[in-house]
Amino acid sequence: MSASPQVALPDPKIVVVLVEPAGPLNVGSVARLCANFAIAQLRLVAPRCNPLGEEARRMAVHGQAQLEQAATYPDLGSAIADCRRVVATSGRLEREELPLEGPGSALRWLIEPEGAPGAPGGPGGSNAPVALVFGREDRGLSNDELLQAGKILRLESSADYASLNLSHAVAICLHELRRLPASTAPPGAQGQAPANSHAQTGAGPAGGPEGGAGPAAAGSLATSPGAAATSLRGALEATLADAQDLLLEVGFLHSHTAHARMAKLRGLLQRAQIREGEVALIRGMVRQLRWATTRRTP
């Protein structure tokens, strides 16, 4: 397959995140795709296979570096803690509380430069990476995981059989990123020609590929650049935890419904692209309300 002309590609740095990949063939194929499309980082969340085994290495071909340098994380939150924007993929056809977008708008938003209209602040500012997240082969991403993303992408596969192989879904998404105008083109190596690729087999929902790269070798738990405690995502999670405790105390939430109701609030704040200063404002309000509820009137 001949290479198409490449353009000079600016920041942001894109990372591909695969959540609990079970198929070593898929992991190797995704590493190869990262090499094809000049994606330097592959990150794996709690892989259910050996990402450095013979099958994965065989499929990686010239993506050995991406495969060997793939960082492993215990959960999605830690894998994306340093990312200023996150797009998660889903093969579900209808999600009323989680609006789905096509690849064009979701991916354009993902790589939108910092400082563009509506661009949020985030950990690391404009130099922070952005993440494209794919779920498990058998069941994709959970609602809680989807709610950690700013946008949710669905590929336009047939309603009669929407499920795509994980590596195929990654290939489509990275190809769509590459097709964006030069002003918003994804970052990566400049002038790198894609390698020939071969279709792989394996069952997986659309947007359910595996893989993930990062600074640490696969098999070890990576400490995310920008610890969660000091990142926008870490601050938001701490604020939501404070808010949940307070709302339970005052009776607005009940233990059996708290998780579901807080998930809706998390989704609302993610879609609003909340900024660091706004998180601090909400946390201050929660703390002041807690103080007010414990005051004793003489």
C-alpha positions as MATLAB code, in Angstrom:
seq = 'MSASPQVALPDPKIVVVLVEPAGPLNVGSVARLCANFAIAQLRLVAPRCNPLGEEARRMAVHGQAQLEQAATYPDLGSAIADCRRVVATSGRLEREELPLEGPGSALRWLIEPEGAPGAPGGPGGSNAPVALVFGREDRGLSNDELLQAGKILRLESSADYASLNLSHAVAICLHELRRLPASTAPPGAQGQAPANSHAQTGAGPAGGPEGGAGPAAAGSLATSPGAAATSLRGALEATLADAQDLLLEVGFLHSHTAHARMAKLRGLLQRAQIREGEVALIRGMVRQLRWATTRRTP';
ca = [
       0.000    0.000    0.000;
       1.528    3.318   -1.016;
       2.034    6.028    1.554;
       0.000    9.200    1.414;
       1.749   12.569    1.855;
       2.193   13.535    5.481;
       1.982   17.012    6.970;
       3.936   18.602    9.789;
       2.062   17.610   12.881;
       1.894   19.785   16.024;
       0.959   18.964   19.582;
      -1.075   17.507   21.258;
       0.539   14.152   21.799;
      -1.974   11.354   21.302;
      -1.969    8.218   23.420;
      -3.976    5.108   22.634;
      -5.396    3.425   25.728;
      -6.688   -0.149   25.719;
      -8.747   -1.266   28.710;
      -8.295   -4.890   29.800;
      -7.303   -6.279   26.407;
      -7.608  -10.067   26.339;
      -6.192  -10.907   22.905;
      -2.422  -10.771   22.347;
      -3.014  -10.663   18.589;
      -5.064   -7.505   19.047;
      -2.452   -5.915   21.305;
       0.293   -6.625   18.790;
      -1.854   -5.346   15.931;
      -2.588   -2.111   17.786;
       1.126   -1.610   18.475;
       1.695   -1.956   14.738;
      -1.068    0.565   14.038;
       0.562    2.998   16.442;
       3.719    2.700   14.334;
       1.700    3.050   11.100;
       0.105    6.286   12.272;
       3.045    7.676   14.261;
       1.436    7.300   17.684;
       4.294    7.035   20.168;
       2.404    5.963   23.271;
       0.357    2.862   23.861;
      -1.145    2.377   27.335;
      -2.641   -0.835   28.667;
      -5.114   -0.954   31.543;
      -4.979   -4.243   33.476;
      -4.308   -6.421   30.391;
      -5.773   -9.925   30.503;
      -3.056  -11.340   28.284;
       0.708  -11.205   28.015;
       1.381   -8.092   25.912;
       4.990   -9.134   25.375;
       4.285  -12.731   24.419;
       5.179  -14.347   21.103;
       1.762  -13.765   19.496;
       1.735  -10.064   20.320;
       5.303   -9.599   19.105;
       4.559  -11.425   15.863;
       1.631   -9.134   15.085;
       3.476   -5.948   16.052;
       5.982   -6.304   13.177;
       7.635   -2.835   13.063;
       5.674   -1.693   16.112;
       8.003   -3.534   18.502;
       9.096   -0.316   20.175;
       5.500    0.717   20.893;
       4.760   -2.755   22.230;
       7.817   -2.978   24.457;
       7.374    0.543   25.837;
       3.658    0.168   26.513;
       2.911    1.208   30.101;
       0.516   -0.802   32.229;
      -1.945    0.854   34.605;
      -4.280   -0.611   37.231;
      -7.344    1.340   36.084;
      -8.500    3.825   33.474;
      -8.369    6.788   35.845;
      -4.639    6.398   36.408;
      -3.997    5.792   32.697;
      -5.534    9.130   31.685;
      -4.683   11.206   34.776;
      -2.193   13.340   32.826;
      -4.439   13.802   29.752;
      -6.198   17.102   29.135;
      -8.808   15.596   26.813;
     -10.221   12.100   26.473;
     -12.412   10.479   23.822;
     -13.802    7.049   24.690;
     -15.204    4.640   22.118;
     -18.451    2.719   22.399;
     -20.270    0.221   20.222;
     -23.632    0.774   21.917;
     -26.323    2.093   19.650;
     -28.294    4.169   22.140;
     -27.084    5.908   25.268;
     -29.491    8.662   26.295;
     -27.390    9.892   29.212;
     -24.151    9.546   27.232;
     -24.524   11.274   23.848;
     -22.636    9.565   21.045;
     -20.722   11.407   18.325;
     -19.283   10.404   14.998;
     -15.517   10.227   14.524;
     -15.261   13.550   12.698;
     -16.513   15.833   15.459;
     -15.169   13.764   18.373;
     -11.650   13.442   16.996;
     -11.507   17.056   15.848;
     -12.395   18.100   19.395;
      -9.792   15.705   20.825;
      -6.859   17.366   19.070;
      -8.168   20.934   19.142;
      -5.292   23.202   20.219;
      -5.263   24.580   23.748;
      -6.681   28.091   23.775;
      -9.194   27.406   21.008;
     -12.793   28.482   21.732;
     -14.196   26.228   24.423;
     -10.884   24.535   25.062;
     -10.609   23.404   28.663;
      -7.685   23.782   30.972;
      -6.079   20.608   32.142;
      -3.104   18.904   33.709;
       0.069   19.936   31.976;
      -1.676   22.572   29.847;
      -1.209   22.478   26.092;
       1.745   20.067   26.371;
      -0.366   17.425   28.093;
      -1.331   14.403   25.978;
      -4.823   13.574   24.797;
      -6.213   10.061   24.980;
      -8.232    7.846   22.676;
      -9.679    5.008   24.784;
     -10.894    1.598   23.604;
     -12.695   -0.982   25.706;
     -12.675   -4.726   26.255;
     -13.200   -7.068   23.329;
     -16.209   -8.748   24.918;
     -18.096   -5.866   26.527;
     -16.410   -2.552   25.759;
     -16.211    0.159   28.411;
     -18.419    0.396   31.481;
     -20.621    3.428   32.080;
     -18.273    4.599   34.831;
     -15.360    4.435   32.400;
     -17.282    6.215   29.641;
     -18.118    9.009   32.073;
     -14.415    9.767   32.477;
     -14.300   10.967   28.873;
     -15.244   14.339   27.494;
     -16.790   12.815   24.383;
     -17.931    9.342   23.350;
     -17.291    8.156   19.810;
     -19.251    5.551   17.897;
     -18.248    4.249   14.496;
     -21.035    3.968   11.942;
     -21.158    0.206   11.633;
     -24.294   -1.711   10.706;
     -27.051   -1.898   13.304;
     -27.424   -5.579   12.357;
     -23.865   -6.298   13.490;
     -22.280   -3.293   15.155;
     -19.401   -5.110   16.844;
     -15.957   -4.532   15.332;
     -12.696   -6.283   16.041;
     -10.671   -4.161   18.451;
      -7.699   -3.608   16.200;
     -10.004   -2.766   13.293;
     -11.736   -0.097   15.352;
      -8.355    1.378   16.299;
      -7.323    1.401   12.645;
     -10.458    3.282   11.588;
     -10.092    5.878   14.338;
      -6.410    6.524   13.657;
      -7.102    6.759    9.946;
      -9.855    9.310   10.609;
      -7.434   11.310   12.764;
      -4.937   11.319    9.913;
      -7.581   12.643    7.503;
      -8.298   15.772    9.539;
      -7.151   19.077    8.026;
      -3.519   19.987    8.592;
      -4.519   22.746   11.013;
      -5.919   20.138   13.363;
      -3.964   17.080   12.226;
      -2.885   14.624   14.917;
       0.685   14.736   16.147;
       3.265   12.100   15.545;
       6.265   11.465   13.362;
       6.502   13.670   10.293;
       6.623   12.085    6.880;
       6.328    8.547    8.228;
       4.854    6.131    5.726;
       2.301    3.597    6.921;
       3.416   -0.020    6.847;
       1.431   -2.621    4.956;
      -1.217   -4.081    7.225;
      -3.203   -7.295    7.279;
      -6.665   -7.746    8.772;
      -6.754   -9.580   12.068;
      -9.474  -11.693   13.584;
     -11.134  -11.624   16.965;
     -14.423  -10.506   18.430;
     -14.816   -7.061   19.910;
     -17.296   -4.208   20.089;
     -16.845   -1.109   18.016;
     -14.389    1.015   19.872;
     -13.200   -1.946   21.866;
      -9.587   -2.463   20.728;
      -6.763   -3.011   23.089;
      -3.416   -1.445   23.670;
      -1.792    1.411   25.475;
       1.663    2.871   25.438;
       3.612    4.897   27.811;
       6.988    5.465   29.372;
       7.167    2.261   31.387;
       7.610   -1.280   30.150;
       4.548   -3.478   29.939;
       3.978   -5.607   32.983;
       4.917   -2.857   35.424;
       2.483   -0.378   36.921;
       3.278    3.087   35.659;
       3.011    6.193   37.722;
       1.147    8.655   35.534;
       2.946   11.875   34.721;
       1.198   14.497   36.765;
      -0.062   12.720   39.858;
      -3.834   12.521   40.104;
      -3.815   14.527   43.324;
      -2.478   17.577   41.481;
      -4.155   17.110   38.105;
      -7.468   18.471   36.934;
      -8.880   14.950   36.869;
      -7.613   14.210   40.348;
      -9.040   17.469   41.662;
     -12.398   16.765   40.032;
     -12.587   13.276   41.529;
     -11.693   14.628   44.971;
     -14.355   17.309   44.630;
     -16.997   14.777   43.627;
     -16.037   12.579   46.558;
     -16.422   15.559   48.926;
     -19.747   16.446   47.357;
     -21.038   12.882   47.639;
     -20.122   12.701   51.326;
     -21.904   15.984   52.020;
     -25.006   15.054   50.029;
     -25.221   11.766   51.886;
     -24.912   13.597   55.200;
     -27.756   16.009   54.414;
     -30.011   13.318   52.968;
     -30.035   14.462   49.352;
     -28.396   11.170   48.357;
     -29.066    7.693   49.665;
     -26.472    4.945   49.770;
     -28.287    2.700   47.274;
     -28.662    5.460   44.641;
     -25.588    7.607   45.324;
     -23.368    5.960   42.734;
     -25.858    6.339   39.878;
     -26.719    9.945   40.704;
     -23.100   10.988   41.106;
     -22.314    9.291   37.783;
     -24.827   11.606   36.110;
     -23.179   14.613   37.753;
     -19.748   13.431   36.634;
     -21.010   13.058   33.070;
     -22.500   16.557   33.137;
     -19.216   18.101   34.307;
     -17.199   16.139   31.750;
     -19.430   17.277   28.895;
     -19.173   20.868   30.136;
     -15.361   20.627   29.901;
     -14.920   22.005   33.398;
     -11.748   23.989   34.036;
      -9.372   23.896   36.969;
     -10.614   27.158   38.468;
     -14.214   25.974   38.213;
     -13.365   22.745   40.021;
     -11.788   24.799   42.796;
     -14.933   26.947   42.977;
     -17.207   23.924   43.373;
     -14.941   22.360   45.965;
     -14.925   25.609   47.938;
     -18.721   25.699   47.841;
     -18.936   22.106   49.088;
     -16.558   22.824   51.958;
     -18.414   25.989   52.945;
     -21.726   24.136   52.922;
     -20.262   21.398   55.078;
     -19.043   24.009   57.556;
     -22.486   25.650   57.554;
     -24.229   22.349   58.274;
     -22.030   21.698   61.298;
     -22.321   25.191   62.819;
     -23.993   25.367   66.136;
     -26.394   28.241   66.629;
     -26.226   29.613   70.228;
];
